[in-house]
Amino acid sequence: MGKNKDRLKKKNKYDNLSKPQAEFDFHDKGILAPHHVKKLADEFLESCERRGLTKILFITGKGLHSKNGMPVIKPFLRKYLLSLPNVARVYEGRSDRGGEGTLEVILNS
């Protein structure tokens, strides 16, 4: 029985390859206007590029605490990131990384 439990706990040996190399959390930043979101994202992206990182995670939250209950940061950030030449791909994060409340980003290397 012990061996079966250990086998179930084993992680995929390739899982580490898909993990983000850095993350930025918009929580506790207060109420942000679009230009603030853009500035924070740009600073984080520049830092990641200087460090040679190619996979990053933005934690945006689901928007449940927005005035109208609709997400604001995530849709704006997604659209902005997709407009950048150094961004290859933007997609919703895996459920174990925050799912709906996150964006995973692949930067051009």
ChimeraX attribute file (.defattr): number of C-alpha atoms within 10 A of each C-alpha:
attribute: neighborCount
match mode: 1-to-1
recipient: residues
	/A:1	5
	/A:2	6
	/A:3	8
	/A:4	8
	/A:5	9
	/A:6	9
	/A:7	9
	/A:8	8
	/A:9	9
	/A:10	8
	/A:11	9
	/A:12	8
	/A:13	7
	/A:14	8
	/A:15	8
	/A:16	10
	/A:17	10
	/A:18	8
	/A:19	14
	/A:20	18
	/A:21	14
	/A:22	15
	/A:23	17
	/A:24	15
	/A:25	12
	/A:26	19
	/A:27	10
	/A:28	6
	/A:29	10
	/A:30	7
	/A:31	12
	/A:32	13
	/A:33	10
	/A:34	13
	/A:35	9
	/A:36	12
	/A:37	18
	/A:38	17
	/A:39	11
	/A:40	14
	/A:41	18
	/A:42	14
	/A:43	10
	/A:44	17
	/A:45	22
	/A:46	11
	/A:47	13
	/A:48	18
	/A:49	14
	/A:50	9
	/A:51	9
	/A:52	12
	/A:53	17
	/A:54	19
	/A:55	22
	/A:56	21
	/A:57	23
	/A:58	24
	/A:59	22
	/A:60	21
	/A:61	20
	/A:62	18
	/A:63	16
	/A:64	12
	/A:65	10
	/A:66	12
	/A:67	9
	/A:68	9
	/A:69	10
	/A:70	13
	/A:71	17
	/A:72	19
	/A:73	22
	/A:74	23
	/A:75	12
	/A:76	13
	/A:77	19
	/A:78	18
	/A:79	11
	/A:80	15
	/A:81	21
	/A:82	15
	/A:83	11
	/A:84	11
	/A:85	9
	/A:86	15
	/A:87	18
	/A:88	15
	/A:89	14
	/A:90	19
	/A:91	15
	/A:92	18
	/A:93	19
	/A:94	14
	/A:95	10
	/A:96	6
	/A:97	16
	/A:98	17
	/A:99	16
	/A:100	17
	/A:101	20
	/A:102	24
	/A:103	25
	/A:104	22
	/A:105	24
	/A:106	17
	/A:107	21
	/A:108	13
	/A:109	11
